[in-house]
Amino acid sequence: MTLNLDPEVAAALAPMGEAMAATTPPAVGDITGRRAMWEPILAAAGAALPTPADVTVTDHQVPTGDGTQITVRWYAKDGAAAGPAVVFFHGGGYIFGHIDQFDGPVARYVSESGVPFLSVEYRRAPEHPHPTPVEDGYTALSWLAGHAPELGVDPDRIAVMGDSAGGGLAAALTILARERGGPAIARQILLMPMLDDRTLTPDPQIEPYLIWSYDDSRTAWPALLGAAAGGNDVPPTAAPARLDDAGGLPPAYIEVGQLDVFRDEDTAYATKLSRGGVDVEFHLRPGVPHEFDSIAPDADVSRRAIADRVRVLKSL
């Protein structure tokens, strides 16, 4: 038996596959080439569905520990009651992507769930390697907790969420917040998270379907970690798969596609959290690659995934 693409996702992916087949992928280490290739795709995917009209967006400038101002973008549904909130981190392998390219998906989560989001323009590697991205996340979390009363947020009901590298940052932030004694995180929502700098051995079963490739990982992790990537001295606040003790971490929702390069590390992380006494809801989506919901938003598997995410958001 061999693995196969979900038919609806395969149909949506076909034009993208043809375009990618006609181009030479960036070489290992070529970050500029990956930014030039992927950022327009992220922007197009983010705008593929209508942006809700019932969500108000406000930018704030927040000072970090090193004196830099980062942008955090607050999305709130008009007329929504006070309650929980989410700190959100976009994907991009730690090396590309901006919050603007994720305005559509974030606004749709907010509109459908009623839960406000704070999207973080964290600084990217290699210009800003670890620990800067996760420290930027901690700055945003602390800012939200500190401004909870004026924003109508219950500080005991703040979750973290992200996709791909953003999911890795969300997971890392829960570990960092535990180490520092807060702010409290109520739940971690990890969508196809990038967690392990050691995932470099190709799986021939999934290699034909990869959107994010092993060469992409061989580029991204050294950009974030430098020479430490793949070695023995990488902390879990940089690569959460390095975690030894999951005790005290918040409940987790984790999902990943069966044809995703992060499949095995995400499955292992769900098991590690479970063995550490953390409540985990885990979904392995059959027949789909990385970012399947962006590729085929109308596919049945994507609709089911979005419905599960919104359900979890509403439960905060």
Backbone bond lengths (Angstrom), bond angles and torsions (degrees), N, CA, C in turn:
res aa  C-N    CA-C-N  psi(-1)  N-CA   C-N-CA  omega(-1)  CA-C   N-CA-C  phi
1 M - - - 1.466 - - 1.529 109.46 -
2 T 1.318 115.49 145.12 1.457 121.42 174.59 1.515 109.32 -124.69
3 L 1.320 115.51 158.56 1.451 120.96 177.75 1.528 109.36 -81.71
4 N 1.321 115.82 149.12 1.456 120.74 -178.29 1.519 110.30 -137.31
5 L 1.320 114.97 153.95 1.450 121.01 176.41 1.524 111.31 -69.27
6 D 1.318 115.77 143.73 1.449 121.86 167.83 1.537 107.84 -56.45
7 P 1.338 119.70 131.99 1.470 120.67 -174.55 1.520 113.99 -58.15
8 E 1.326 118.33 -39.94 1.465 120.35 -179.74 1.520 111.11 -67.34
9 V 1.322 116.61 -39.22 1.461 120.42 178.29 1.524 109.71 -69.37
10 A 1.327 116.59 -38.98 1.468 120.12 178.71 1.528 111.10 -60.59
11 A 1.326 116.92 -40.46 1.464 120.27 -179.91 1.521 111.05 -66.16
12 A 1.330 116.87 -40.51 1.463 120.14 179.53 1.519 111.53 -71.40
13 L 1.314 116.34 -30.22 1.458 121.32 -176.53 1.528 112.54 -80.67
14 A 1.313 117.32 -20.46 1.468 120.47 -172.81 1.528 113.63 -55.06
15 P 1.341 120.20 -49.19 1.475 118.41 179.22 1.524 113.21 -62.46
16 M 1.320 116.62 -37.96 1.460 120.70 178.14 1.523 110.22 -65.93
17 G 1.346 115.87 -40.18 1.461 119.87 179.01 1.509 112.31 -63.51
18 E 1.335 116.64 -39.05 1.460 120.45 178.70 1.525 111.16 -65.32
19 A 1.326 115.66 -41.31 1.464 119.49 179.59 1.520 111.28 -66.18
20 M 1.343 116.18 -40.80 1.464 119.68 -179.26 1.529 110.96 -70.10
21 A 1.351 117.30 -33.09 1.454 120.60 -179.96 1.520 111.56 -66.45
22 A 1.341 115.64 -24.95 1.465 120.18 -178.80 1.524 112.97 -87.17
23 T 1.319 116.78 -0.64 1.469 120.91 -179.47 1.521 109.85 -122.50
24 T 1.315 115.85 155.50 1.463 121.21 175.65 1.519 109.00 -89.64
25 P 1.336 118.25 123.22 1.460 118.77 -179.24 1.523 111.21 -63.21
26 P 1.316 117.81 151.30 1.464 120.30 177.44 1.523 110.64 -58.31
27 A 1.313 115.95 145.63 1.462 121.27 178.92 1.517 110.79 -69.01
28 V 1.322 116.46 159.97 1.465 120.46 173.53 1.527 108.81 -55.64
29 G 1.323 115.60 130.11 1.458 120.86 -179.84 1.514 114.78 93.64
30 D 1.340 117.81 -9.47 1.464 121.43 -178.08 1.526 109.76 -86.51
31 I 1.308 116.32 90.12 1.461 121.63 -178.78 1.522 110.89 -77.54
32 T 1.327 116.92 -40.32 1.461 120.52 178.82 1.522 111.14 -58.75
33 G 1.321 116.89 -43.36 1.457 120.94 178.75 1.513 112.27 -63.50
34 R 1.315 117.13 -38.93 1.467 120.25 178.88 1.528 110.70 -68.36
35 R 1.308 117.65 -38.89 1.464 119.11 176.99 1.522 110.70 -63.27
36 A 1.327 116.57 -43.47 1.466 120.31 -179.10 1.524 111.50 -64.84
37 M 1.322 117.09 -33.77 1.459 120.55 -178.25 1.526 111.68 -79.53
38 W 1.340 117.26 -45.33 1.452 119.91 -167.16 1.523 114.63 -90.30
39 E 1.311 118.94 -29.88 1.462 117.89 -174.84 1.528 112.79 -65.21
40 P 1.342 120.09 -39.19 1.474 118.37 173.51 1.530 112.66 -63.33
41 I 1.328 116.80 -34.44 1.467 119.89 178.56 1.522 110.53 -67.04
42 L 1.341 116.81 -42.04 1.460 120.43 177.23 1.520 111.13 -60.48
43 A 1.333 115.89 -44.12 1.463 119.98 -179.28 1.527 111.17 -63.00
44 A 1.332 116.32 -42.90 1.465 120.11 -179.87 1.522 111.31 -66.02
45 A 1.330 116.88 -41.65 1.462 120.19 179.21 1.519 110.93 -65.02
46 G 1.328 116.50 -39.78 1.453 120.05 -179.81 1.511 113.19 -64.84
47 A 1.329 116.39 -28.96 1.463 121.15 -177.81 1.524 112.95 -98.78
48 A 1.333 117.59 6.05 1.463 120.82 -174.18 1.525 112.35 -68.56
49 L 1.322 117.50 -28.24 1.458 121.79 177.66 1.524 109.23 -112.01
50 P 1.333 118.58 158.00 1.472 120.38 -178.59 1.528 111.87 -61.90
51 T 1.326 115.55 143.15 1.458 121.22 174.29 1.524 108.71 -85.70
52 P 1.319 119.30 127.21 1.463 120.95 -176.18 1.523 112.05 -60.03
53 A 1.319 114.93 144.35 1.466 120.32 179.93 1.521 112.00 -87.94
54 D 1.343 117.46 -7.71 1.471 119.85 -175.22 1.523 113.04 -99.18
55 V 1.342 117.05 18.26 1.465 121.38 -179.73 1.525 109.25 -117.93
56 T 1.319 115.90 126.75 1.466 122.48 177.84 1.522 109.03 -98.28
57 V 1.323 115.81 136.21 1.462 121.78 -175.40 1.530 109.27 -118.67
58 T 1.351 115.54 132.88 1.459 121.26 179.90 1.521 109.31 -136.77
59 D 1.329 117.18 130.39 1.463 121.41 177.03 1.521 110.75 -93.57
60 H 1.332 114.80 144.46 1.462 122.17 175.17 1.520 108.37 -131.15
61 Q 1.321 116.55 145.78 1.460 122.53 174.37 1.526 108.39 -103.09
62 V 1.327 115.34 125.30 1.459 120.91 -173.59 1.522 109.26 -123.21
63 P 1.347 118.13 128.21 1.467 119.88 179.19 1.529 111.45 -77.38
64 T 1.319 116.29 136.15 1.459 121.89 176.61 1.528 109.93 -91.87
65 G 1.327 115.41 176.97 1.452 119.70 -178.97 1.511 114.07 -64.58
66 D 1.353 117.41 -24.72 1.461 119.24 179.28 1.529 112.33 -96.07
67 G 1.349 115.99 10.93 1.452 120.05 174.68 1.511 115.58 90.55
68 T 1.335 117.73 -2.93 1.470 121.35 178.01 1.519 110.06 -79.18
69 Q 1.313 116.72 144.27 1.456 121.74 173.41 1.528 108.96 -93.13
70 I 1.335 116.93 125.66 1.459 120.36 173.60 1.523 108.90 -112.61
71 T 1.326 115.22 153.84 1.461 120.94 178.25 1.523 109.69 -90.87
72 V 1.328 115.20 132.52 1.454 121.21 169.05 1.528 106.66 -121.51
73 R 1.305 116.41 135.80 1.465 121.62 -173.45 1.527 109.51 -113.65
74 W 1.333 115.57 121.37 1.461 122.48 -175.75 1.526 109.55 -99.01
75 Y 1.326 115.79 123.85 1.458 123.05 178.69 1.528 107.42 -114.26
76 A 1.334 117.12 123.60 1.457 120.55 179.83 1.520 109.56 -134.34
77 K 1.323 115.97 136.33 1.458 120.58 177.37 1.517 109.49 -75.53
78 D 1.311 116.06 133.71 1.453 121.00 -179.30 1.522 109.93 -61.06
79 G 1.329 114.88 126.75 1.454 120.33 176.60 1.514 115.23 81.16
80 A 1.310 118.74 3.24 1.469 120.96 -178.95 1.525 110.47 -70.18
81 A 1.312 115.56 146.26 1.456 120.76 179.12 1.516 110.96 -74.09
82 A 1.331 115.64 156.62 1.465 120.40 175.14 1.520 109.69 -63.78
83 G 1.332 115.71 152.02 1.461 118.76 179.77 1.513 111.68 165.30
84 P 1.341 117.62 -130.02 1.457 121.00 -174.75 1.522 111.98 -78.37
85 A 1.325 116.23 173.79 1.459 123.33 175.25 1.517 108.31 -154.15
86 V 1.342 115.09 165.31 1.465 121.97 -177.84 1.520 109.41 -129.75
87 V 1.337 116.60 134.15 1.464 122.13 167.40 1.518 106.60 -94.45
88 F 1.345 116.06 122.07 1.458 121.19 -171.04 1.525 111.48 -115.13
89 F 1.353 114.92 139.01 1.463 122.38 178.10 1.521 109.42 -123.06
90 H 1.322 116.11 125.10 1.462 120.88 -179.25 1.531 111.14 -76.17
91 G 1.336 114.61 162.75 1.453 121.00 176.90 1.516 112.14 -84.78
92 G 1.351 114.35 -179.14 1.457 120.97 179.96 1.512 113.62 136.14
93 G 1.336 116.52 22.71 1.460 119.85 173.90 1.508 114.62 62.73
94 Y 1.326 117.57 20.68 1.470 123.92 -176.21 1.523 112.58 69.90
95 I 1.356 117.69 -0.79 1.467 119.25 -172.25 1.529 113.36 -123.04
96 F 1.331 118.94 -13.41 1.463 119.66 177.43 1.520 109.53 -146.75
97 G 1.338 115.06 171.76 1.457 121.56 -179.39 1.516 112.51 101.03
98 H 1.342 115.02 148.78 1.468 123.34 177.15 1.520 108.29 -140.32
99 I 1.320 116.60 160.69 1.460 119.57 -177.35 1.524 111.80 -62.80
100 D 1.332 118.34 -31.20 1.468 120.46 179.58 1.526 111.51 -55.92
101 Q 1.330 116.55 -36.88 1.460 120.98 -175.99 1.527 112.43 -73.21
102 F 1.325 116.86 -8.39 1.460 121.77 -179.10 1.518 112.43 -117.51
103 D 1.346 116.58 12.21 1.465 120.20 178.92 1.526 111.72 -55.86
104 G 1.335 116.91 -45.56 1.458 120.50 -176.99 1.516 112.96 -62.07
105 P 1.338 118.64 -56.27 1.465 119.30 -179.93 1.530 113.48 -58.80
106 V 1.334 116.89 -41.55 1.466 119.01 -179.01 1.523 110.31 -65.13
107 A 1.338 116.84 -45.91 1.466 119.66 179.67 1.521 111.31 -60.54
108 R 1.331 117.13 -36.10 1.467 119.46 179.63 1.529 111.02 -68.78
109 Y 1.337 118.13 -39.97 1.469 119.44 174.72 1.529 110.43 -58.41
110 V 1.326 116.35 -43.90 1.459 120.73 -177.81 1.529 110.54 -65.68
111 S 1.327 116.65 -44.41 1.457 120.20 -179.04 1.526 111.85 -63.61
112 E 1.322 116.71 -41.89 1.456 120.42 -175.75 1.525 113.18 -76.86
113 S 1.331 116.62 -31.09 1.467 119.83 -176.19 1.519 113.54 -99.20
114 G 1.341 116.96 -25.84 1.459 120.56 -172.77 1.510 113.59 81.12
115 V 1.333 117.71 0.05 1.466 122.17 -178.11 1.531 109.20 -93.70
116 P 1.337 118.76 126.81 1.463 119.87 178.45 1.522 112.15 -72.62
117 F 1.333 115.30 151.92 1.466 122.62 -179.60 1.524 109.41 -121.70
118 L 1.321 115.19 146.43 1.453 122.72 168.99 1.522 107.02 -115.94
119 S 1.332 116.98 106.28 1.466 122.11 -178.67 1.527 109.15 -90.84
120 V 1.325 116.43 135.51 1.464 122.12 -169.01 1.528 111.18 -109.09
121 E 1.316 116.70 124.08 1.465 121.92 173.95 1.533 107.46 -87.78
122 Y 1.327 114.62 70.72 1.464 119.99 -179.84 1.527 109.25 -69.63
123 R 1.324 115.18 153.22 1.461 119.47 179.76 1.524 110.15 -78.43
124 R 1.335 115.41 145.92 1.465 121.29 -169.24 1.524 111.46 -106.16
125 A 1.329 112.84 151.42 1.462 120.49 171.50 1.541 108.45 -75.49
126 P 1.319 118.85 159.71 1.470 128.19 0.11 1.528 113.70 -85.14
127 E 1.343 117.13 -8.44 1.463 118.86 179.61 1.525 111.08 -61.06
128 H 1.334 114.79 -31.42 1.467 120.64 -178.78 1.528 108.62 -132.75
129 P 1.328 118.09 83.04 1.466 121.14 -177.35 1.531 111.56 -73.31
130 H 1.339 114.97 175.53 1.456 120.82 174.26 1.534 109.14 -53.45
131 P 1.351 117.73 136.35 1.467 128.14 12.72 1.532 115.45 -98.54
132 T 1.323 119.03 12.68 1.463 119.80 -172.88 1.530 113.09 -56.64
133 P 1.352 121.31 -48.74 1.469 118.47 -177.67 1.525 113.44 -58.87
134 V 1.326 118.19 -45.80 1.462 119.28 -178.57 1.531 110.82 -72.56
135 E 1.320 117.88 -30.42 1.469 119.47 175.00 1.529 110.34 -67.14
136 D 1.334 116.99 -37.11 1.462 119.55 174.25 1.529 110.32 -61.83
137 G 1.326 115.77 -39.02 1.456 119.56 176.49 1.516 111.84 -63.35
138 Y 1.318 116.59 -40.68 1.461 120.39 178.84 1.525 110.94 -65.61
139 T 1.329 116.41 -37.59 1.461 120.75 175.70 1.529 110.37 -60.06
140 A 1.335 117.06 -45.36 1.465 121.11 -179.84 1.522 111.67 -64.74
141 L 1.326 116.56 -43.94 1.466 120.46 177.79 1.521 110.79 -59.97
142 S 1.313 116.55 -45.45 1.467 120.84 -179.56 1.524 110.92 -64.59
143 W 1.335 116.50 -39.17 1.466 120.36 178.21 1.516 110.68 -62.57
144 L 1.332 116.73 -44.82 1.456 120.12 -179.50 1.527 110.96 -64.37
145 A 1.329 116.82 -44.35 1.465 119.62 178.55 1.526 110.71 -61.59
146 G 1.337 116.62 -39.11 1.456 120.75 -179.76 1.514 113.94 -70.98
147 H 1.333 117.38 -27.03 1.460 122.08 -179.13 1.526 111.73 -104.71
148 A 1.317 116.46 14.50 1.464 120.01 -176.13 1.527 113.28 -57.15
149 P 1.330 120.09 -45.35 1.470 118.26 -177.12 1.526 113.09 -60.06
150 E 1.331 117.19 -44.94 1.464 119.30 -177.17 1.519 112.52 -71.60
151 L 1.347 117.46 -23.04 1.462 121.14 179.23 1.525 112.74 -93.48
152 G 1.318 116.74 -1.09 1.451 119.96 -179.49 1.509 113.52 72.48
153 V 1.325 116.39 35.94 1.461 122.11 -175.99 1.524 109.94 -113.21
154 D 1.304 116.10 135.99 1.459 122.30 172.35 1.533 107.19 -80.91
155 P 1.338 119.13 113.26 1.468 120.02 -175.61 1.521 114.28 -63.68
156 D 1.337 117.38 -14.86 1.463 120.65 177.04 1.522 112.10 -89.09
157 R 1.352 116.56 2.89 1.475 119.85 -177.27 1.528 110.52 -128.72
158 I 1.330 115.92 38.64 1.459 121.06 176.85 1.524 108.93 -96.54
159 A 1.326 115.89 125.26 1.464 122.21 177.44 1.524 109.72 -107.91
160 V 1.325 115.59 164.41 1.463 121.60 171.30 1.525 107.56 -119.36
161 M 1.333 115.15 146.76 1.460 120.12 -174.49 1.518 109.15 -151.56
162 G 1.321 116.80 147.91 1.452 120.26 175.65 1.511 110.74 -171.49
163 D 1.327 114.78 162.29 1.462 119.40 176.30 1.515 109.49 -118.55
164 S 1.334 115.52 143.36 1.463 122.51 178.33 1.533 110.13 59.45
165 A 1.335 118.04 -123.47 1.462 118.81 176.94 1.517 110.97 -60.17
166 G 1.341 116.85 -32.94 1.456 119.55 176.04 1.509 112.52 -62.97
167 G 1.338 116.64 -34.88 1.454 120.17 174.30 1.517 111.36 -66.37
168 G 1.341 115.99 -38.14 1.457 119.37 175.21 1.519 111.76 -62.42
169 L 1.333 116.55 -41.53 1.464 120.26 178.28 1.522 111.20 -64.77
170 A 1.339 116.50 -41.22 1.456 119.51 178.73 1.529 110.62 -60.94
171 A 1.337 116.43 -44.18 1.464 120.15 178.19 1.523 110.92 -63.67
172 A 1.337 116.45 -43.59 1.462 120.28 179.98 1.518 111.26 -63.01
173 L 1.330 116.36 -36.94 1.458 119.95 -178.88 1.523 111.67 -65.83
174 T 1.330 117.80 -35.08 1.465 118.93 176.97 1.526 110.78 -63.13
175 I 1.328 116.20 -36.39 1.472 120.54 179.26 1.528 110.19 -70.16
176 L 1.337 116.77 -43.50 1.464 120.80 179.36 1.525 110.99 -64.39
177 A 1.333 117.51 -43.08 1.460 120.30 179.26 1.523 111.00 -64.44
178 R 1.339 117.67 -36.04 1.465 120.18 175.79 1.522 110.37 -63.87
179 E 1.332 116.58 -43.15 1.469 120.25 179.68 1.526 111.97 -61.43
180 R 1.327 116.80 -33.77 1.464 121.31 -174.73 1.520 113.11 -97.52
181 G 1.325 116.91 2.36 1.454 119.64 177.63 1.517 114.53 75.89
182 G 1.315 118.22 24.43 1.460 121.97 177.38 1.508 110.99 132.36
183 P 1.329 116.22 179.28 1.467 128.94 -2.31 1.530 112.78 -61.29
184 A 1.326 113.88 157.22 1.453 119.76 -177.40 1.529 110.61 -67.26
185 I 1.324 116.46 141.58 1.466 123.20 174.96 1.524 107.14 -120.21
186 A 1.335 115.92 124.39 1.459 120.87 -173.93 1.523 112.71 -81.96
187 R 1.350 116.95 -32.01 1.459 120.20 -178.19 1.519 109.42 -160.44
188 Q 1.314 116.00 152.20 1.465 121.72 173.78 1.524 108.31 -117.23
189 I 1.328 115.58 125.49 1.457 122.21 -177.12 1.526 106.48 -115.13
190 L 1.324 115.94 104.62 1.462 122.55 -168.30 1.523 109.25 -113.39
191 L 1.329 115.95 110.66 1.455 122.00 -177.42 1.516 109.41 -102.69
192 M 1.339 115.62 113.53 1.478 122.86 -177.77 1.524 111.44 42.30
193 P 1.347 117.94 52.04 1.467 120.78 -170.06 1.532 113.66 -69.99
194 M 1.324 114.53 147.58 1.469 124.22 177.28 1.528 106.99 -95.33
195 L 1.333 116.79 105.84 1.456 121.16 -165.29 1.523 115.31 -120.97
196 D 1.331 118.69 -21.73 1.467 120.55 -166.29 1.523 111.31 -132.39
197 D 1.332 116.23 116.28 1.468 121.82 179.51 1.518 112.94 -72.67
198 R 1.331 117.54 -4.08 1.464 120.94 -177.62 1.529 112.93 -99.95
199 T 1.339 117.99 2.40 1.465 120.99 -179.67 1.518 109.23 -81.80
200 L 1.323 116.38 85.86 1.462 121.27 -174.59 1.526 113.52 -129.45
201 T 1.336 117.77 -7.46 1.464 120.97 -178.60 1.520 109.65 -89.57
202 P 1.333 118.65 116.73 1.465 120.98 -174.94 1.529 112.97 -62.38
203 D 1.320 114.99 143.52 1.456 122.91 171.25 1.529 106.62 -104.36
204 P 1.329 119.12 111.17 1.467 120.74 -175.88 1.524 113.42 -63.08
205 Q 1.332 117.32 -21.25 1.463 119.61 178.97 1.523 111.91 -67.23
206 I 1.318 116.95 -33.94 1.464 119.56 -174.91 1.523 112.92 -108.18
207 E 1.326 117.60 -13.79 1.467 120.61 -173.80 1.534 113.46 -55.37
208 P 1.343 120.12 -36.59 1.474 118.42 -179.62 1.519 113.84 -66.69
209 Y 1.329 118.07 -15.30 1.459 120.69 -172.81 1.530 113.56 -109.22
210 L 1.303 117.15 4.93 1.461 119.28 -170.66 1.519 112.40 -71.79
211 I 1.317 115.64 134.17 1.463 123.33 170.94 1.528 108.05 -92.59
212 W 1.320 115.81 -50.84 1.468 122.51 169.49 1.519 106.58 -94.88
213 S 1.330 117.54 123.14 1.462 121.24 -170.23 1.531 111.88 -101.31
214 Y 1.318 114.19 170.83 1.466 119.11 174.66 1.529 110.67 -63.65
215 D 1.316 118.12 -35.10 1.470 120.44 176.27 1.521 111.21 -65.43
216 D 1.337 116.58 -34.29 1.465 119.26 175.37 1.529 110.17 -62.43
217 S 1.331 116.32 -42.84 1.465 119.61 177.86 1.525 111.50 -65.96
218 R 1.344 116.36 -37.83 1.469 119.69 177.91 1.528 111.53 -65.48
219 T 1.318 116.86 -19.00 1.459 121.77 176.08 1.526 111.25 -89.61
220 A 1.326 115.87 -44.44 1.459 120.40 -170.03 1.528 113.42 -73.59
221 W 1.321 117.22 -44.79 1.460 117.97 -175.83 1.531 112.65 -64.80
222 P 1.335 120.36 -44.77 1.464 118.43 174.85 1.530 112.96 -62.79
223 A 1.342 117.14 -30.21 1.462 118.95 175.88 1.522 110.33 -62.81
224 L 1.326 116.58 -39.85 1.464 120.62 -179.53 1.521 112.69 -78.56
225 L 1.340 116.63 -39.96 1.467 121.33 -168.64 1.516 114.22 -109.62
226 G 1.328 118.29 -9.56 1.448 120.54 -176.96 1.518 111.22 66.01
227 A 1.331 115.57 -145.12 1.462 120.70 -176.52 1.519 112.89 -67.15
228 A 1.322 117.87 -14.82 1.465 120.88 -179.60 1.520 112.77 -72.57
229 A 1.331 117.99 -18.37 1.469 121.30 -175.62 1.521 110.90 -55.72
230 G 1.329 115.65 129.39 1.450 121.80 178.41 1.510 114.51 81.84
231 G 1.324 117.58 -6.32 1.457 121.25 -178.59 1.513 113.02 -90.29
232 N 1.325 115.33 -164.35 1.468 120.75 -173.84 1.523 113.96 -93.93
233 D 1.326 117.70 -3.59 1.460 119.87 -171.21 1.525 113.54 -113.43
234 V 1.323 117.03 25.56 1.467 120.94 179.94 1.527 108.66 -89.31
235 P 1.336 118.94 123.63 1.468 120.64 -178.56 1.531 111.15 -81.76
236 P 1.320 117.12 158.46 1.462 119.83 179.44 1.523 113.36 -68.09
237 T 1.315 118.11 -17.70 1.460 119.93 174.86 1.526 111.46 -75.18
238 A 1.339 117.11 -7.01 1.464 122.17 173.29 1.521 110.70 -105.45
239 A 1.327 116.49 -44.71 1.470 122.96 178.38 1.528 106.60 -132.15
240 P 1.333 118.43 96.47 1.464 120.59 -171.67 1.525 115.58 -57.59
241 A 1.335 118.33 -21.55 1.463 119.73 176.48 1.522 111.84 -61.64
242 R 1.322 117.84 -17.52 1.471 121.26 177.97 1.528 112.33 -76.72
243 L 1.307 117.83 -1.78 1.458 122.42 -177.23 1.529 111.50 -60.15
244 D 1.330 116.23 133.38 1.460 121.76 175.29 1.518 112.32 -99.04
245 D 1.322 117.06 -38.58 1.465 122.08 -173.99 1.520 109.04 -123.79
246 A 1.321 116.82 113.25 1.464 121.38 -179.27 1.518 112.91 -91.66
247 G 1.323 116.97 0.38 1.456 119.84 -177.20 1.526 112.36 -57.47
248 G 1.326 115.75 136.03 1.449 121.01 175.77 1.511 115.38 83.51
249 L 1.335 118.09 0.16 1.461 119.79 177.26 1.533 109.97 -81.24
250 P 1.337 117.38 155.46 1.466 120.08 -176.02 1.518 112.51 -74.37
251 P 1.326 117.09 159.52 1.461 120.88 175.84 1.522 110.87 -53.36
252 A 1.331 115.27 149.56 1.460 120.41 -172.59 1.525 111.12 -126.84
253 Y 1.329 114.20 141.36 1.460 123.15 164.82 1.523 105.39 -113.34
254 I 1.330 117.02 123.09 1.466 122.04 -177.45 1.517 108.73 -130.72
255 E 1.333 116.61 133.83 1.458 118.94 173.19 1.521 109.70 -141.53
256 V 1.332 114.77 151.93 1.468 121.19 -179.74 1.523 108.35 -158.62
257 G 1.321 116.18 151.67 1.452 120.79 176.55 1.520 111.56 -80.96
258 Q 1.328 115.94 151.84 1.464 120.62 -179.65 1.531 111.99 -69.72
259 L 1.343 116.86 -19.02 1.460 121.00 -179.34 1.531 110.73 -108.21
260 D 1.312 116.01 31.61 1.459 123.08 -177.34 1.526 109.29 -106.70
261 V 1.323 116.89 138.61 1.462 120.91 179.01 1.534 111.69 -60.22
262 F 1.335 117.27 -22.92 1.465 121.06 -179.49 1.529 113.29 -90.76
263 R 1.320 117.72 5.58 1.471 121.17 -175.07 1.520 112.86 -53.98
264 D 1.331 116.56 -53.07 1.461 119.69 -172.70 1.524 111.83 -68.99
265 E 1.328 117.53 -40.42 1.464 119.20 -179.23 1.528 110.87 -68.72
266 D 1.344 117.64 -32.85 1.459 120.24 178.73 1.523 111.13 -72.22
267 T 1.330 115.47 -40.25 1.462 119.57 175.99 1.529 110.34 -61.32
268 A 1.327 116.05 -44.70 1.467 120.32 179.64 1.526 111.46 -64.22
269 Y 1.336 116.71 -37.22 1.468 119.74 -179.15 1.530 110.39 -68.35
270 A 1.333 116.62 -40.32 1.460 119.35 176.72 1.529 110.18 -59.59
271 T 1.324 117.01 -41.33 1.461 121.09 177.97 1.518 111.11 -66.19
272 K 1.328 117.25 -42.63 1.462 121.10 -179.51 1.527 110.85 -61.67
273 L 1.328 116.51 -44.26 1.462 119.34 177.98 1.522 110.55 -63.26
274 S 1.326 116.77 -43.23 1.465 120.62 -179.69 1.521 111.25 -60.08
275 R 1.329 115.88 -43.88 1.472 119.66 -179.77 1.528 111.47 -68.29
276 G 1.328 116.70 -20.09 1.462 120.62 176.71 1.514 113.39 -89.37
277 G 1.329 116.98 5.42 1.455 120.26 177.05 1.516 114.34 88.79
278 V 1.333 117.27 14.43 1.460 121.42 179.38 1.523 109.09 -92.97
279 D 1.328 116.35 132.11 1.465 120.07 174.59 1.525 109.42 -66.53
280 V 1.332 116.89 130.15 1.470 121.63 -176.61 1.523 109.75 -133.71
281 E 1.328 115.19 132.65 1.457 121.83 165.22 1.523 106.22 -109.91
282 F 1.331 116.59 120.66 1.464 121.01 -174.01 1.521 110.27 -124.13
283 H 1.343 115.86 134.66 1.462 121.50 177.39 1.525 109.61 -126.72
284 L 1.320 116.51 125.34 1.460 123.00 169.91 1.523 106.76 -105.38
285 R 1.340 116.00 107.95 1.462 120.96 -174.01 1.531 109.33 -84.21
286 P 1.329 118.64 115.10 1.467 120.13 -175.73 1.518 111.99 -71.24
287 G 1.340 114.72 144.36 1.452 121.31 170.40 1.508 116.44 72.48
288 V 1.348 117.53 18.46 1.466 118.03 -176.92 1.528 110.93 -131.26
289 P 1.345 116.64 146.63 1.456 122.25 179.15 1.524 111.38 -93.63
290 H 1.302 115.19 -172.86 1.462 122.41 176.90 1.533 110.35 -58.74
291 E 1.329 116.08 139.20 1.473 122.98 177.05 1.524 112.60 57.47
292 F 1.328 115.89 35.24 1.463 120.68 -177.94 1.522 112.39 -59.49
293 D 1.331 117.26 -34.03 1.459 120.03 -176.69 1.523 111.70 -71.59
294 S 1.339 117.11 -26.80 1.463 120.43 174.44 1.521 111.21 -77.36
295 I 1.332 116.59 -34.15 1.461 121.66 -179.39 1.519 110.96 -71.43
296 A 1.321 116.34 -42.62 1.472 121.59 -175.13 1.528 109.43 -134.50
297 P 1.320 117.79 71.51 1.470 120.06 -175.15 1.519 114.31 -63.00
298 D 1.344 117.26 -23.92 1.464 120.15 -179.05 1.519 113.55 -92.71
299 A 1.322 117.89 -3.13 1.465 120.54 178.84 1.529 109.73 -66.06
300 D 1.315 115.59 150.68 1.466 119.62 -179.38 1.520 111.48 -59.21
301 V 1.333 118.03 -40.98 1.464 120.04 -179.12 1.531 110.69 -64.27
302 S 1.316 117.80 -35.27 1.461 121.12 178.14 1.523 110.94 -69.42
303 R 1.325 116.19 -41.83 1.464 120.04 179.06 1.530 110.73 -62.10
304 R 1.330 115.88 -40.43 1.464 119.20 178.65 1.530 110.89 -66.53
305 A 1.333 116.80 -39.97 1.457 120.05 179.54 1.531 110.79 -64.76
306 I 1.330 117.20 -45.96 1.462 120.39 179.18 1.522 110.42 -61.56
307 A 1.335 116.93 -41.61 1.461 120.46 179.06 1.528 111.08 -61.01
308 D 1.338 117.07 -40.20 1.472 119.94 177.73 1.523 111.12 -64.77
309 R 1.329 116.57 -42.12 1.463 119.26 179.82 1.517 111.36 -64.00
310 V 1.331 116.36 -44.76 1.463 119.93 179.58 1.535 110.49 -63.57
311 R 1.328 116.34 -38.82 1.460 119.78 176.57 1.523 111.67 -57.92
312 V 1.334 115.90 -44.27 1.449 120.17 -179.77 1.536 110.15 -66.63
313 L 1.328 117.29 -41.24 1.459 120.23 177.52 1.528 110.83 -60.06
314 K 1.301 117.25 -43.85 1.472 120.48 -179.78 1.526 112.29 -65.05
315 S 1.335 115.97 -22.30 1.473 119.58 -177.66 1.522 113.60 -85.28
316 L 1.330 117.31 -5.68 1.463 120.28 -175.64 1.542 111.59 -62.16
